[in-house]
Amino acid sequence: MVKATQWLVLSATLVLSACVPQGPEVPSSAYDVVHAVNMESLPNQQWQLSDGVIQLSFCRNRVNEALMATEEELRRWRYAQDESSLPKQRQEGVQHLAYLYLEHDVMLWQVWGTFSSQLYRVAAPADADAPSIHHALAALGRDPSVCYSSLDSSAQR
């Protein structure tokens, strides 16, 4: 009887763990680019930023939680450029930003984030046209992983 109960618990655990939604798979090269840009203090000689700010909330709370960061934390991480200072779960959030970059060609540079939403500027190479915040909002607002998107006109950060 004990073995049957253990087998049932193990089977249920395996079935339920298969139902947990996983983040999108992205090539490590895309992840590396998005991670590197998000660790830079922008604008700089390689990257420019949009004037406007986009507010996003992802449909998975795990992604929102992984991207939680105050302005001060982001500034410190970017200044230190030390991987050990980043929270372990942050990799999942940046992986999702890399997915959005691959799917919509929108490079997001995080300004701030809470458990429920984050603020981003759009980054573009310095020699490209200025990044269009409206184009980014239109593309990201249609993505099924984004539950809420808006222009944040109050954020002059």
C-alpha positions as a printed Julia matrix, in Angstrom:
157×3 Matrix{Float64}:
  0.0    0.0     0.0
  2.83   2.39    0.85
  4.53   1.81   -2.48
  1.29   2.45   -4.36
  0.79   5.71   -2.45
  4.38   6.76   -3.12
  3.96   5.92   -6.81
  0.75   7.97   -6.96
  2.43  10.98   -5.3
  5.44  10.73   -7.63
  3.2   10.45  -10.7
  1.08  13.42   -9.63
  4.2   15.49   -8.99
  5.6   14.71  -12.44
  2.31  15.51  -14.16
  1.87  18.78  -12.28
  5.47  19.85  -12.84
  4.93  19.36  -16.57
  2.04  21.87  -16.37
  4.19  24.67  -14.95
  4.69  27.16  -17.8
  8.31  27.7   -18.65
  9.84  30.84  -20.07
 10.47  31.1   -23.79
 13.61  29.5   -25.13
 15.97  32.01  -26.67
 19.43  31.55  -28.17
 22.19  32.42  -25.75
 23.51  35.01  -28.22
 20.25  36.99  -27.98
 20.23  36.66  -24.21
 23.84  37.85  -24.05
 23.08  40.97  -26.14
 20.0   41.95  -24.1
 21.79  41.24  -20.82
 24.82  43.29  -21.9
 22.67  46.26  -22.95
 20.73  46.12  -19.68
 24.0   46.19  -17.73
 25.16  49.37  -19.5
 24.55  52.91  -18.33
 22.79  54.35  -21.35
 22.89  56.38  -23.48
 26.5   55.9   -24.52
 28.51  55.86  -27.74
 26.98  52.55  -28.86
 23.35  52.92  -27.78
 20.7   55.65  -27.67
 17.46  55.65  -25.68
 13.92  56.69  -26.46
 12.64  59.89  -24.9
  9.46  58.17  -23.75
  8.98  55.36  -21.28
  6.86  52.22  -21.68
  5.15  50.54  -18.75
  4.71  46.76  -19.1
  3.19  44.04  -16.98
  3.73  40.45  -17.98
  1.03  37.81  -17.68
  3.32  35.59  -15.62
  4.02  36.94  -12.15
  7.34  35.07  -12.16
  8.59  37.31  -14.97
  7.38  40.45  -13.17
  9.04  39.25   -9.97
 12.29  38.43  -11.78
 12.41  42.0   -13.14
 11.81  43.74   -9.81
 14.45  46.42   -9.3
 14.61  49.94   -8.0
 16.38  52.67   -9.93
 19.14  52.56   -7.32
 19.61  48.78   -7.69
 19.77  49.05  -11.47
 22.24  51.91  -11.23
 24.41  49.94   -8.76
 24.37  46.79  -10.9
 25.26  48.78  -13.99
 28.03  50.63  -12.21
 29.52  47.52  -10.58
 29.04  45.26  -13.64
 29.26  42.35  -11.18
 27.14  39.28  -11.97
 27.18  38.16   -8.34
 25.23  41.27   -7.32
 22.22  40.28   -9.46
 19.38  38.26   -7.93
 19.35  34.66   -9.19
 15.86  34.95  -10.66
 16.82  37.98  -12.77
 18.07  35.68  -15.51
 14.49  34.53  -16.19
 13.32  38.11  -16.59
 16.15  39.05  -18.94
 15.48  35.86  -20.9
 11.95  37.13  -21.46
 13.27  40.53  -22.59
 15.51  38.63  -25.04
 12.44  36.77  -26.35
 10.7   40.13  -26.97
 13.83  41.4   -28.73
 13.86  38.38  -31.04
 10.1   38.41  -31.69
  9.56  42.15  -32.14
 13.01  43.69  -32.66
 12.46  45.89  -29.6
 15.4   46.29  -27.22
 14.07  47.21  -23.77
 16.32  48.94  -21.23
 14.83  48.73  -17.77
 14.36  51.91  -15.74
 12.5   50.49  -12.73
 10.32  47.55  -11.72
  7.92  46.28   -9.08
  6.14  42.95   -8.68
  3.29  44.18  -10.86
  4.97  46.17  -13.66
  8.16  47.71  -14.97
  9.23  50.86  -16.8
 11.47  50.67  -19.87
 13.08  52.93  -22.4
 13.62  51.58  -25.9
 17.29  51.25  -26.86
 18.66  51.41  -30.4
 22.17  51.47  -31.84
 23.61  54.99  -31.77
 23.97  55.08  -35.56
 20.32  54.03  -36.19
 17.2   56.16  -36.33
 15.86  57.28  -32.96
 13.9   54.44  -31.33
 10.15  54.75  -31.81
  8.33  54.35  -28.54
  5.0   54.13  -30.4
  6.22  51.33  -32.68
  7.53  49.44  -29.65
  4.27  49.88  -27.76
  2.23  48.66  -30.75
  4.41  45.58  -31.19
  4.64  44.68  -27.52
  0.97  45.38  -26.79
 -0.01  42.58  -29.19
  2.33  40.02  -27.62
  0.4   37.36  -25.68
  2.93  37.43  -22.82
  2.16  41.11  -22.09
 -1.0   41.67  -20.03
 -0.71  45.45  -19.74
  1.19  48.08  -21.72
  1.08  51.86  -21.79
  3.11  54.96  -22.41
  4.23  56.43  -19.12
  4.23  60.17  -19.67
  4.79  60.87  -15.98
  8.15  59.08  -15.9
 10.9   61.55  -16.59
 13.65  59.36  -15.18
